[in-house]
Amino acid sequence: PHVVLFFGACLQPELCMVFEFCSRGSLFDVLNDVDEEIDWGRALKLSVDISKALNTLHSWKPPIVHRDMKSLNLLVDGNFNVKVSDFG
């Protein structure tokens, strides 16, 4: 639940990948939206979701180390659930 779903990809005519749609965009977008109120409860939920996402990646066999963790690579769905994306 904390990793963006990957549906598929094609190589022709050019590389195209299809992922789950996260309606609020990246965490960067959410944090920089002046119309969006981020109270302490929401900030805590976002932080916990990020921690769960990293724990999920690190718990897989073999583990995945993201190496480019930033707010632009964390997507937020309509319920403010954070999902890690962009595995390079």
PDB file of N, CA, C and O in Angstrom:
ATOM      1  N   PRO A   1       0.797  -1.223   0.000  1.00  0.00           N
ATOM      2  CA  PRO A   1       0.000   0.000   0.000  1.00  0.00           C
ATOM      3  C   PRO A   1       0.836   1.283   0.000  1.00  0.00           C
ATOM      4  O   PRO A   1       0.296   2.371  -0.195  1.00  0.00           O
ATOM      5  N   HIS A   2       2.148   1.162   0.217  1.00  0.00           N
ATOM      6  CA  HIS A   2       2.994   2.352   0.306  1.00  0.00           C
ATOM      7  C   HIS A   2       3.939   2.505  -0.881  1.00  0.00           C
ATOM      8  O   HIS A   2       4.805   3.379  -0.888  1.00  0.00           O
ATOM      9  N   VAL A   3       3.766   1.656  -1.874  1.00  0.00           N
ATOM     10  CA  VAL A   3       4.557   1.738  -3.104  1.00  0.00           C
ATOM     11  C   VAL A   3       3.575   1.910  -4.253  1.00  0.00           C
ATOM     12  O   VAL A   3       2.596   1.170  -4.352  1.00  0.00           O
ATOM     13  N   VAL A   4       3.834   2.887  -5.123  1.00  0.00           N
ATOM     14  CA  VAL A   4       2.933   3.156  -6.242  1.00  0.00           C
ATOM     15  C   VAL A   4       2.831   1.903  -7.116  1.00  0.00           C
ATOM     16  O   VAL A   4       3.840   1.259  -7.404  1.00  0.00           O
ATOM     17  N   LEU A   5       1.608   1.562  -7.537  1.00  0.00           N
ATOM     18  CA  LEU A   5       1.387   0.368  -8.351  1.00  0.00           C
ATOM     19  C   LEU A   5       1.919   0.576  -9.766  1.00  0.00           C
ATOM     20  O   LEU A   5       1.715   1.627 -10.373  1.00  0.00           O
ATOM     21  N   PHE A   6       2.591  -0.424 -10.267  1.00  0.00           N
ATOM     22  CA  PHE A   6       3.111  -0.432 -11.632  1.00  0.00           C
ATOM     23  C   PHE A   6       2.233  -1.364 -12.446  1.00  0.00           C
ATOM     24  O   PHE A   6       2.110  -2.544 -12.119  1.00  0.00           O
ATOM     25  N   PHE A   7       1.616  -0.842 -13.514  1.00  0.00           N
ATOM     26  CA  PHE A   7       0.703  -1.647 -14.322  1.00  0.00           C
ATOM     27  C   PHE A   7       1.376  -2.269 -15.537  1.00  0.00           C
ATOM     28  O   PHE A   7       1.012  -3.372 -15.946  1.00  0.00           O
ATOM     29  N   GLY A   8       2.356  -1.579 -16.121  1.00  0.00           N
ATOM     30  CA  GLY A   8       3.004  -2.144 -17.288  1.00  0.00           C
ATOM     31  C   GLY A   8       3.852  -1.125 -18.019  1.00  0.00           C
ATOM     32  O   GLY A   8       3.914   0.048 -17.648  1.00  0.00           O
ATOM     33  N   ALA A   9       4.517  -1.610 -19.088  1.00  0.00           N
ATOM     34  CA  ALA A   9       5.396  -0.739 -19.864  1.00  0.00           C
ATOM     35  C   ALA A   9       5.465  -1.244 -21.298  1.00  0.00           C
ATOM     36  O   ALA A   9       5.143  -2.396 -21.591  1.00  0.00           O
ATOM     37  N   CYS A  10       5.894  -0.347 -22.184  1.00  0.00           N
ATOM     38  CA  CYS A  10       6.174  -0.734 -23.562  1.00  0.00           C
ATOM     39  C   CYS A  10       7.451  -0.023 -24.005  1.00  0.00           C
ATOM     40  O   CYS A  10       7.813   1.021 -23.463  1.00  0.00           O
ATOM     41  N   LEU A  11       8.113  -0.592 -24.977  1.00  0.00           N
ATOM     42  CA  LEU A  11       9.365  -0.026 -25.480  1.00  0.00           C
ATOM     43  C   LEU A  11       9.190   0.650 -26.837  1.00  0.00           C
ATOM     44  O   LEU A  11      10.029   1.460 -27.233  1.00  0.00           O
ATOM     45  N   GLN A  12       8.114   0.331 -27.553  1.00  0.00           N
ATOM     46  CA  GLN A  12       7.893   0.872 -28.884  1.00  0.00           C
ATOM     47  C   GLN A  12       6.578   1.639 -28.925  1.00  0.00           C
ATOM     48  O   GLN A  12       5.611   1.130 -28.358  1.00  0.00           O
ATOM     49  N   PRO A  13       6.447   2.780 -29.522  1.00  0.00           N
ATOM     50  CA  PRO A  13       7.478   3.457 -30.286  1.00  0.00           C
ATOM     51  C   PRO A  13       8.520   4.134 -29.407  1.00  0.00           C
ATOM     52  O   PRO A  13       9.607   4.449 -29.890  1.00  0.00           O
ATOM     53  N   GLU A  14       8.222   4.369 -28.126  1.00  0.00           N
ATOM     54  CA  GLU A  14       9.215   4.868 -27.178  1.00  0.00           C
ATOM     55  C   GLU A  14       8.840   4.344 -25.807  1.00  0.00           C
ATOM     56  O   GLU A  14       7.734   3.840 -25.613  1.00  0.00           O
ATOM     57  N   LEU A  15       9.750   4.459 -24.856  1.00  0.00           N
ATOM     58  CA  LEU A  15       9.510   3.946 -23.515  1.00  0.00           C
ATOM     59  C   LEU A  15       8.306   4.639 -22.887  1.00  0.00           C
ATOM     60  O   LEU A  15       8.234   5.868 -22.861  1.00  0.00           O
ATOM     61  N   CYS A  16       7.373   3.858 -22.389  1.00  0.00           N
ATOM     62  CA  CYS A  16       6.182   4.366 -21.728  1.00  0.00           C
ATOM     63  C   CYS A  16       5.851   3.434 -20.576  1.00  0.00           C
ATOM     64  O   CYS A  16       5.762   2.220 -20.763  1.00  0.00           O
ATOM     65  N   MET A  17       5.667   3.997 -19.377  1.00  0.00           N
ATOM     66  CA  MET A  17       5.319   3.191 -18.210  1.00  0.00           C
ATOM     67  C   MET A  17       3.994   3.704 -17.645  1.00  0.00           C
ATOM     68  O   MET A  17       3.737   4.908 -17.633  1.00  0.00           O
ATOM     69  N   VAL A  18       3.157   2.778 -17.178  1.00  0.00           N
ATOM     70  CA  VAL A  18       1.849   3.121 -16.627  1.00  0.00           C
ATOM     71  C   VAL A  18       1.839   2.789 -15.142  1.00  0.00           C
ATOM     72  O   VAL A  18       2.054   1.646 -14.741  1.00  0.00           O
ATOM     73  N   PHE A  19       1.580   3.830 -14.325  1.00  0.00           N
ATOM     74  CA  PHE A  19       1.553   3.688 -12.878  1.00  0.00           C
ATOM     75  C   PHE A  19       0.185   4.089 -12.335  1.00  0.00           C
ATOM     76  O   PHE A  19      -0.630   4.689 -13.037  1.00  0.00           O
ATOM     77  N   GLU A  20      -0.042   3.753 -11.100  1.00  0.00           N
ATOM     78  CA  GLU A  20      -1.231   4.186 -10.371  1.00  0.00           C
ATOM     79  C   GLU A  20      -1.324   5.713 -10.377  1.00  0.00           C
ATOM     80  O   GLU A  20      -0.308   6.399 -10.266  1.00  0.00           O
ATOM     81  N   PHE A  21      -2.542   6.243 -10.506  1.00  0.00           N
ATOM     82  CA  PHE A  21      -2.756   7.685 -10.488  1.00  0.00           C
ATOM     83  C   PHE A  21      -2.891   8.161  -9.043  1.00  0.00           C
ATOM     84  O   PHE A  21      -3.712   7.640  -8.288  1.00  0.00           O
ATOM     85  N   CYS A  22      -2.101   9.132  -8.668  1.00  0.00           N
ATOM     86  CA  CYS A  22      -2.168   9.747  -7.341  1.00  0.00           C
ATOM     87  C   CYS A  22      -2.604  11.191  -7.539  1.00  0.00           C
ATOM     88  O   CYS A  22      -1.822  12.030  -7.984  1.00  0.00           O
ATOM     89  N   SER A  23      -3.855  11.471  -7.205  1.00  0.00           N
ATOM     90  CA  SER A  23      -4.521  12.710  -7.604  1.00  0.00           C
ATOM     91  C   SER A  23      -3.926  13.990  -7.027  1.00  0.00           C
ATOM     92  O   SER A  23      -4.105  15.058  -7.613  1.00  0.00           O
ATOM     93  N   ARG A  24      -3.240  13.919  -5.920  1.00  0.00           N
ATOM     94  CA  ARG A  24      -2.676  15.138  -5.329  1.00  0.00           C
ATOM     95  C   ARG A  24      -1.264  15.437  -5.830  1.00  0.00           C
ATOM     96  O   ARG A  24      -0.671  16.446  -5.448  1.00  0.00           O
ATOM     97  N   GLY A  25      -0.732  14.580  -6.672  1.00  0.00           N
ATOM     98  CA  GLY A  25       0.601  14.809  -7.224  1.00  0.00           C
ATOM     99  C   GLY A  25       1.688  14.392  -6.254  1.00  0.00           C
ATOM    100  O   GLY A  25       1.506  13.475  -5.453  1.00  0.00           O
ATOM    101  N   SER A  26       2.804  15.063  -6.332  1.00  0.00           N
ATOM    102  CA  SER A  26       3.930  14.715  -5.467  1.00  0.00           C
ATOM    103  C   SER A  26       3.784  15.383  -4.100  1.00  0.00           C
ATOM    104  O   SER A  26       3.007  16.324  -3.938  1.00  0.00           O
ATOM    105  N   LEU A  27       4.527  14.895  -3.138  1.00  0.00           N
ATOM    106  CA  LEU A  27       4.547  15.522  -1.816  1.00  0.00           C
ATOM    107  C   LEU A  27       5.042  16.958  -1.932  1.00  0.00           C
ATOM    108  O   LEU A  27       4.594  17.830  -1.188  1.00  0.00           O
ATOM    109  N   PHE A  28       5.955  17.207  -2.851  1.00  0.00           N
ATOM    110  CA  PHE A  28       6.432  18.570  -3.110  1.00  0.00           C
ATOM    111  C   PHE A  28       5.261  19.480  -3.471  1.00  0.00           C
ATOM    112  O   PHE A  28       5.152  20.595  -2.962  1.00  0.00           O
ATOM    113  N   ASP A  29       4.383  18.996  -4.355  1.00  0.00           N
ATOM    114  CA  ASP A  29       3.208  19.780  -4.761  1.00  0.00           C
ATOM    115  C   ASP A  29       2.290  20.063  -3.579  1.00  0.00           C
ATOM    116  O   ASP A  29       1.804  21.183  -3.419  1.00  0.00           O
ATOM    117  N   VAL A  30       2.053  19.049  -2.751  1.00  0.00           N
ATOM    118  CA  VAL A  30       1.170  19.200  -1.595  1.00  0.00           C
ATOM    119  C   VAL A  30       1.746  20.211  -0.613  1.00  0.00           C
ATOM    120  O   VAL A  30       1.025  21.077  -0.117  1.00  0.00           O
ATOM    121  N   LEU A  31       3.032  20.107  -0.331  1.00  0.00           N
ATOM    122  CA  LEU A  31       3.657  21.001   0.650  1.00  0.00           C
ATOM    123  C   LEU A  31       3.735  22.444   0.159  1.00  0.00           C
ATOM    124  O   LEU A  31       3.770  23.370   0.969  1.00  0.00           O
ATOM    125  N   ASN A  32       3.763  22.644  -1.153  1.00  0.00           N
ATOM    126  CA  ASN A  32       3.871  23.990  -1.707  1.00  0.00           C
ATOM    127  C   ASN A  32       2.538  24.571  -2.167  1.00  0.00           C
ATOM    128  O   ASN A  32       2.512  25.659  -2.744  1.00  0.00           O
ATOM    129  N   ASP A  33       1.439  23.876  -1.926  1.00  0.00           N
ATOM    130  CA  ASP A  33       0.114  24.365  -2.281  1.00  0.00           C
ATOM    131  C   ASP A  33      -0.386  25.294  -1.172  1.00  0.00           C
ATOM    132  O   ASP A  33      -0.664  24.843  -0.061  1.00  0.00           O
ATOM    133  N   VAL A  34      -0.499  26.586  -1.472  1.00  0.00           N
ATOM    134  CA  VAL A  34      -0.897  27.565  -0.450  1.00  0.00           C
ATOM    135  C   VAL A  34      -2.349  27.371  -0.010  1.00  0.00           C
ATOM    136  O   VAL A  34      -2.733  27.849   1.058  1.00  0.00           O
ATOM    137  N   ASP A  35      -3.161  26.678  -0.811  1.00  0.00           N
ATOM    138  CA  ASP A  35      -4.555  26.433  -0.449  1.00  0.00           C
ATOM    139  C   ASP A  35      -4.727  25.191   0.421  1.00  0.00           C
ATOM    140  O   ASP A  35      -5.812  24.953   0.950  1.00  0.00           O
ATOM    141  N   GLU A  36      -3.678  24.407   0.573  1.00  0.00           N
ATOM    142  CA  GLU A  36      -3.747  23.170   1.342  1.00  0.00           C
ATOM    143  C   GLU A  36      -3.237  23.408   2.758  1.00  0.00           C
ATOM    144  O   GLU A  36      -2.111  23.866   2.954  1.00  0.00           O
ATOM    145  N   GLU A  37      -4.080  23.090   3.746  1.00  0.00           N
ATOM    146  CA  GLU A  37      -3.675  23.259   5.133  1.00  0.00           C
ATOM    147  C   GLU A  37      -3.071  21.962   5.649  1.00  0.00           C
ATOM    148  O   GLU A  37      -3.716  20.914   5.634  1.00  0.00           O
ATOM    149  N   ILE A  38      -1.833  22.044   6.104  1.00  0.00           N
ATOM    150  CA  ILE A  38      -1.149  20.882   6.662  1.00  0.00           C
ATOM    151  C   ILE A  38      -1.046  21.102   8.174  1.00  0.00           C
ATOM    152  O   ILE A  38      -0.167  21.821   8.649  1.00  0.00           O
ATOM    153  N   ASP A  39      -1.958  20.471   8.920  1.00  0.00           N
ATOM    154  CA  ASP A  39      -1.888  20.585  10.377  1.00  0.00           C
ATOM    155  C   ASP A  39      -0.947  19.497  10.910  1.00  0.00           C
ATOM    156  O   ASP A  39      -0.422  18.686  10.148  1.00  0.00           O
ATOM    157  N   TRP A  40      -0.745  19.496  12.232  1.00  0.00           N
ATOM    158  CA  TRP A  40       0.205  18.548  12.821  1.00  0.00           C
ATOM    159  C   TRP A  40      -0.221  17.097  12.624  1.00  0.00           C
ATOM    160  O   TRP A  40       0.623  16.225  12.416  1.00  0.00           O
ATOM    161  N   GLY A  41      -1.519  16.838  12.687  1.00  0.00           N
ATOM    162  CA  GLY A  41      -2.006  15.472  12.473  1.00  0.00           C
ATOM    163  C   GLY A  41      -1.708  14.971  11.069  1.00  0.00           C
ATOM    164  O   GLY A  41      -1.264  13.838  10.883  1.00  0.00           O
ATOM    165  N   ARG A  42      -1.958  15.828  10.080  1.00  0.00           N
ATOM    166  CA  ARG A  42      -1.682  15.442   8.692  1.00  0.00           C
ATOM    167  C   ARG A  42      -0.173  15.304   8.458  1.00  0.00           C
ATOM    168  O   ARG A  42       0.267  14.384   7.768  1.00  0.00           O
ATOM    169  N   ALA A  43       0.610  16.210   9.028  1.00  0.00           N
ATOM    170  CA  ALA A  43       2.069  16.129   8.882  1.00  0.00           C
ATOM    171  C   ALA A  43       2.596  14.819   9.477  1.00  0.00           C
ATOM    172  O   ALA A  43       3.485  14.188   8.907  1.00  0.00           O
ATOM    173  N   LEU A  44       2.046  14.417  10.619  1.00  0.00           N
ATOM    174  CA  LEU A  44       2.459  13.158  11.238  1.00  0.00           C
ATOM    175  C   LEU A  44       2.081  11.977  10.362  1.00  0.00           C
ATOM    176  O   LEU A  44       2.879  11.054  10.194  1.00  0.00           O
ATOM    177  N   LYS A  45       0.863  11.989   9.794  1.00  0.00           N
ATOM    178  CA  LYS A  45       0.432  10.895   8.920  1.00  0.00           C
ATOM    179  C   LYS A  45       1.328  10.795   7.690  1.00  0.00           C
ATOM    180  O   LYS A  45       1.731   9.699   7.301  1.00  0.00           O
ATOM    181  N   LEU A  46       1.640  11.933   7.077  1.00  0.00           N
ATOM    182  CA  LEU A  46       2.530  11.919   5.920  1.00  0.00           C
ATOM    183  C   LEU A  46       3.891  11.346   6.286  1.00  0.00           C
ATOM    184  O   LEU A  46       4.458  10.558   5.528  1.00  0.00           O
ATOM    185  N   SER A  47       4.416  11.734   7.436  1.00  0.00           N
ATOM    186  CA  SER A  47       5.725  11.247   7.890  1.00  0.00           C
ATOM    187  C   SER A  47       5.710   9.749   8.162  1.00  0.00           C
ATOM    188  O   SER A  47       6.646   9.038   7.797  1.00  0.00           O
ATOM    189  N   VAL A  48       4.653   9.274   8.799  1.00  0.00           N
ATOM    190  CA  VAL A  48       4.537   7.835   9.089  1.00  0.00           C
ATOM    191  C   VAL A  48       4.431   7.046   7.790  1.00  0.00           C
ATOM    192  O   VAL A  48       5.043   5.986   7.660  1.00  0.00           O
ATOM    193  N   ASP A  49       3.661   7.550   6.827  1.00  0.00           N
ATOM    194  CA  ASP A  49       3.540   6.865   5.538  1.00  0.00           C
ATOM    195  C   ASP A  49       4.886   6.771   4.820  1.00  0.00           C
ATOM    196  O   ASP A  49       5.192   5.746   4.210  1.00  0.00           O
ATOM    197  N   ILE A  50       5.686   7.825   4.889  1.00  0.00           N
ATOM    198  CA  ILE A  50       7.009   7.800   4.268  1.00  0.00           C
ATOM    199  C   ILE A  50       7.875   6.744   4.940  1.00  0.00           C
ATOM    200  O   ILE A  50       8.575   5.994   4.260  1.00  0.00           O
ATOM    201  N   SER A  51       7.835   6.678   6.256  1.00  0.00           N
ATOM    202  CA  SER A  51       8.611   5.676   6.998  1.00  0.00           C
ATOM    203  C   SER A  51       8.161   4.265   6.638  1.00  0.00           C
ATOM    204  O   SER A  51       8.993   3.374   6.469  1.00  0.00           O
ATOM    205  N   LYS A  52       6.852   4.055   6.520  1.00  0.00           N
ATOM    206  CA  LYS A  52       6.332   2.732   6.147  1.00  0.00           C
ATOM    207  C   LYS A  52       6.754   2.362   4.726  1.00  0.00           C
ATOM    208  O   LYS A  52       7.064   1.204   4.445  1.00  0.00           O
ATOM    209  N   ALA A  53       6.765   3.351   3.833  1.00  0.00           N
ATOM    210  CA  ALA A  53       7.173   3.090   2.455  1.00  0.00           C
ATOM    211  C   ALA A  53       8.629   2.633   2.399  1.00  0.00           C
ATOM    212  O   ALA A  53       8.952   1.656   1.724  1.00  0.00           O
ATOM    213  N   LEU A  54       9.499   3.338   3.107  1.00  0.00           N
ATOM    214  CA  LEU A  54      10.913   2.947   3.123  1.00  0.00           C
ATOM    215  C   LEU A  54      11.105   1.595   3.789  1.00  0.00           C
ATOM    216  O   LEU A  54      11.912   0.787   3.331  1.00  0.00           O
ATOM    217  N   ASN A  55      10.374   1.344   4.860  1.00  0.00           N
ATOM    218  CA  ASN A  55      10.466   0.043   5.530  1.00  0.00           C
ATOM    219  C   ASN A  55      10.019  -1.079   4.602  1.00  0.00           C
ATOM    220  O   ASN A  55      10.605  -2.161   4.601  1.00  0.00           O
ATOM    221  N   THR A  56       8.974  -0.818   3.811  1.00  0.00           N
ATOM    222  CA  THR A  56       8.507  -1.821   2.848  1.00  0.00           C
ATOM    223  C   THR A  56       9.610  -2.171   1.859  1.00  0.00           C
ATOM    224  O   THR A  56       9.888  -3.347   1.623  1.00  0.00           O
ATOM    225  N   LEU A  57      10.244  -1.146   1.276  1.00  0.00           N
ATOM    226  CA  LEU A  57      11.320  -1.394   0.305  1.00  0.00           C
ATOM    227  C   LEU A  57      12.487  -2.138   0.933  1.00  0.00           C
ATOM    228  O   LEU A  57      13.039  -3.057   0.327  1.00  0.00           O
ATOM    229  N   HIS A  58      12.862  -1.749   2.135  1.00  0.00           N
ATOM    230  CA  HIS A  58      14.020  -2.359   2.802  1.00  0.00           C
ATOM    231  C   HIS A  58      13.725  -3.763   3.318  1.00  0.00           C
ATOM    232  O   HIS A  58      14.650  -4.525   3.596  1.00  0.00           O
ATOM    233  N   SER A  59      12.440  -4.116   3.449  1.00  0.00           N
ATOM    234  CA  SER A  59      12.060  -5.442   3.954  1.00  0.00           C
ATOM    235  C   SER A  59      11.956  -6.488   2.853  1.00  0.00           C
ATOM    236  O   SER A  59      11.933  -7.682   3.149  1.00  0.00           O
ATOM    237  N   TRP A  60      11.891  -6.070   1.584  1.00  0.00           N
ATOM    238  CA  TRP A  60      11.781  -7.022   0.493  1.00  0.00           C
ATOM    239  C   TRP A  60      13.060  -7.845   0.369  1.00  0.00           C
ATOM    240  O   TRP A  60      14.138  -7.406   0.771  1.00  0.00           O
ATOM    241  N   LYS A  61      12.925  -9.040  -0.190  1.00  0.00           N
ATOM    242  CA  LYS A  61      14.069  -9.910  -0.440  1.00  0.00           C
ATOM    243  C   LYS A  61      14.250 -10.034  -1.938  1.00  0.00           C
ATOM    244  O   LYS A  61      13.380 -10.621  -2.582  1.00  0.00           O
ATOM    245  N   PRO A  62      15.301  -9.533  -2.535  1.00  0.00           N
ATOM    246  CA  PRO A  62      16.344  -8.710  -1.926  1.00  0.00           C
ATOM    247  C   PRO A  62      15.811  -7.304  -1.638  1.00  0.00           C
ATOM    248  O   PRO A  62      14.870  -6.845  -2.286  1.00  0.00           O
ATOM    249  N   PRO A  63      16.412  -6.632  -0.671  1.00  0.00           N
ATOM    250  CA  PRO A  63      15.951  -5.287  -0.325  1.00  0.00           C
ATOM    251  C   PRO A  63      16.226  -4.288  -1.446  1.00  0.00           C
ATOM    252  O   PRO A  63      17.159  -4.451  -2.232  1.00  0.00           O
ATOM    253  N   ILE A  64      15.401  -3.265  -1.498  1.00  0.00           N
ATOM    254  CA  ILE A  64      15.579  -2.186  -2.473  1.00  0.00           C
ATOM    255  C   ILE A  64      16.014  -0.938  -1.723  1.00  0.00           C
ATOM    256  O   ILE A  64      15.365  -0.529  -0.759  1.00  0.00           O
ATOM    257  N   VAL A  65      17.098  -0.339  -2.158  1.00  0.00           N
ATOM    258  CA  VAL A  65      17.558   0.935  -1.611  1.00  0.00           C
ATOM    259  C   VAL A  65      17.251   1.985  -2.662  1.00  0.00           C
ATOM    260  O   VAL A  65      17.762   1.909  -3.779  1.00  0.00           O
ATOM    261  N   HIS A  66      16.431   2.956  -2.325  1.00  0.00           N
ATOM    262  CA  HIS A  66      15.917   3.914  -3.307  1.00  0.00           C
ATOM    263  C   HIS A  66      17.000   4.835  -3.860  1.00  0.00           C
ATOM    264  O   HIS A  66      17.075   4.996  -5.078  1.00  0.00           O
ATOM    265  N   ARG A  67      17.828   5.437  -3.044  1.00  0.00           N
ATOM    266  CA  ARG A  67      18.959   6.280  -3.394  1.00  0.00           C
ATOM    267  C   ARG A  67      18.612   7.642  -3.999  1.00  0.00           C
ATOM    268  O   ARG A  67      19.515   8.396  -4.360  1.00  0.00           O
ATOM    269  N   ASP A  68      17.331   7.970  -4.116  1.00  0.00           N
ATOM    270  CA  ASP A  68      16.935   9.300  -4.602  1.00  0.00           C
ATOM    271  C   ASP A  68      15.647   9.728  -3.899  1.00  0.00           C
ATOM    272  O   ASP A  68      14.705  10.201  -4.536  1.00  0.00           O
ATOM    273  N   MET A  69      15.624   9.556  -2.586  1.00  0.00           N
ATOM    274  CA  MET A  69      14.423   9.877  -1.830  1.00  0.00           C
ATOM    275  C   MET A  69      14.305  11.383  -1.658  1.00  0.00           C
ATOM    276  O   MET A  69      15.157  12.020  -1.038  1.00  0.00           O
ATOM    277  N   LYS A  70      13.235  11.944  -2.218  1.00  0.00           N
ATOM    278  CA  LYS A  70      12.946  13.374  -2.105  1.00  0.00           C
ATOM    279  C   LYS A  70      11.458  13.557  -2.295  1.00  0.00           C
ATOM    280  O   LYS A  70      10.762  12.637  -2.726  1.00  0.00           O
ATOM    281  N   SER A  71      10.965  14.744  -1.973  1.00  0.00           N
ATOM    282  CA  SER A  71       9.523  14.987  -2.011  1.00  0.00           C
ATOM    283  C   SER A  71       8.933  14.830  -3.419  1.00  0.00           C
ATOM    284  O   SER A  71       7.748  14.522  -3.547  1.00  0.00           O
ATOM    285  N   LEU A  72       9.712  15.028  -4.451  1.00  0.00           N
ATOM    286  CA  LEU A  72       9.213  14.851  -5.816  1.00  0.00           C
ATOM    287  C   LEU A  72       8.984  13.380  -6.169  1.00  0.00           C
ATOM    288  O   LEU A  72       8.232  13.082  -7.097  1.00  0.00           O
ATOM    289  N   ASN A  73       9.622  12.457  -5.443  1.00  0.00           N
ATOM    290  CA  ASN A  73       9.482  11.027  -5.699  1.00  0.00           C
ATOM    291  C   ASN A  73       8.510  10.345  -4.742  1.00  0.00           C
ATOM    292  O   ASN A  73       8.429   9.118  -4.700  1.00  0.00           O
ATOM    293  N   LEU A  74       7.783  11.137  -3.984  1.00  0.00           N
ATOM    294  CA  LEU A  74       6.743  10.622  -3.093  1.00  0.00           C
ATOM    295  C   LEU A  74       5.406  11.145  -3.600  1.00  0.00           C
ATOM    296  O   LEU A  74       5.183  12.356  -3.626  1.00  0.00           O
ATOM    297  N   LEU A  75       4.517  10.243  -4.003  1.00  0.00           N
ATOM    298  CA  LEU A  75       3.228  10.640  -4.557  1.00  0.00           C
ATOM    299  C   LEU A  75       2.153  10.554  -3.479  1.00  0.00           C
ATOM    300  O   LEU A  75       2.226   9.720  -2.577  1.00  0.00           O
ATOM    301  N   VAL A  76       1.154  11.430  -3.586  1.00  0.00           N
ATOM    302  CA  VAL A  76       0.091  11.517  -2.581  1.00  0.00           C
ATOM    303  C   VAL A  76      -1.251  11.295  -3.272  1.00  0.00           C
ATOM    304  O   VAL A  76      -1.579  11.980  -4.241  1.00  0.00           O
ATOM    305  N   ASP A  77      -2.028  10.328  -2.767  1.00  0.00           N
ATOM    306  CA  ASP A  77      -3.338  10.061  -3.368  1.00  0.00           C
ATOM    307  C   ASP A  77      -4.404  10.965  -2.760  1.00  0.00           C
ATOM    308  O   ASP A  77      -4.091  11.835  -1.947  1.00  0.00           O
ATOM    309  N   GLY A  78      -5.636  10.768  -3.142  1.00  0.00           N
ATOM    310  CA  GLY A  78      -6.734  11.613  -2.705  1.00  0.00           C
ATOM    311  C   GLY A  78      -6.997  11.575  -1.210  1.00  0.00           C
ATOM    312  O   GLY A  78      -7.583  12.509  -0.662  1.00  0.00           O
ATOM    313  N   ASN A  79      -6.572  10.507  -0.543  1.00  0.00           N
ATOM    314  CA  ASN A  79      -6.761  10.369   0.910  1.00  0.00           C
ATOM    315  C   ASN A  79      -5.512  10.741   1.696  1.00  0.00           C
ATOM    316  O   ASN A  79      -5.394  10.412   2.876  1.00  0.00           O
ATOM    317  N   PHE A  80      -4.590  11.419   1.050  1.00  0.00           N
ATOM    318  CA  PHE A  80      -3.321  11.828   1.658  1.00  0.00           C
ATOM    319  C   PHE A  80      -2.453  10.640   2.077  1.00  0.00           C
ATOM    320  O   PHE A  80      -1.689  10.737   3.038  1.00  0.00           O
ATOM    321  N   ASN A  81      -2.569   9.527   1.362  1.00  0.00           N
ATOM    322  CA  ASN A  81      -1.653   8.402   1.555  1.00  0.00           C
ATOM    323  C   ASN A  81      -0.433   8.643   0.691  1.00  0.00           C
ATOM    324  O   ASN A  81      -0.561   8.965  -0.491  1.00  0.00           O
ATOM    325  N   VAL A  82       0.759   8.489   1.271  1.00  0.00           N
ATOM    326  CA  VAL A  82       2.001   8.705   0.542  1.00  0.00           C
ATOM    327  C   VAL A  82       2.504   7.386  -0.011  1.00  0.00           C
ATOM    328  O   VAL A  82       2.488   6.365   0.678  1.00  0.00           O
ATOM    329  N   LYS A  83       2.956   7.412  -1.274  1.00  0.00           N
ATOM    330  CA  LYS A  83       3.474   6.205  -1.930  1.00  0.00           C
ATOM    331  C   LYS A  83       4.804   6.561  -2.597  1.00  0.00           C
ATOM    332  O   LYS A  83       4.927   7.590  -3.261  1.00  0.00           O
ATOM    333  N   VAL A  84       5.779   5.702  -2.409  1.00  0.00           N
ATOM    334  CA  VAL A  84       7.095   5.936  -2.992  1.00  0.00           C
ATOM    335  C   VAL A  84       7.067   5.553  -4.472  1.00  0.00           C
ATOM    336  O   VAL A  84       6.405   4.591  -4.863  1.00  0.00           O
ATOM    337  N   SER A  85       7.796   6.319  -5.287  1.00  0.00           N
ATOM    338  CA  SER A  85       7.851   6.063  -6.724  1.00  0.00           C
ATOM    339  C   SER A  85       9.243   6.376  -7.245  1.00  0.00           C
ATOM    340  O   SER A  85      10.150   6.681  -6.471  1.00  0.00           O
ATOM    341  N   ASP A  86       9.408   6.301  -8.554  1.00  0.00           N
ATOM    342  CA  ASP A  86      10.649   6.648  -9.267  1.00  0.00           C
ATOM    343  C   ASP A  86      11.823   5.800  -8.820  1.00  0.00           C
ATOM    344  O   ASP A  86      12.623   6.204  -7.976  1.00  0.00           O
ATOM    345  N   PHE A  87      11.907   4.630  -9.399  1.00  0.00           N
ATOM    346  CA  PHE A  87      12.998   3.723  -9.073  1.00  0.00           C
ATOM    347  C   PHE A  87      14.124   3.774 -10.107  1.00  0.00           C
ATOM    348  O   PHE A  87      14.936   2.854 -10.201  1.00  0.00           O
ATOM    349  N   GLY A  88      14.161   4.860 -10.880  1.00  0.00           N
ATOM    350  CA  GLY A  88      15.258   5.109 -11.805  1.00  0.00           C
ATOM    351  C   GLY A  88      15.350   4.111 -12.912  1.00  0.00           C
ATOM    352  O   GLY A  88      16.236   4.211 -13.761  1.00  0.00           O
TER     353      GLY A  88
END
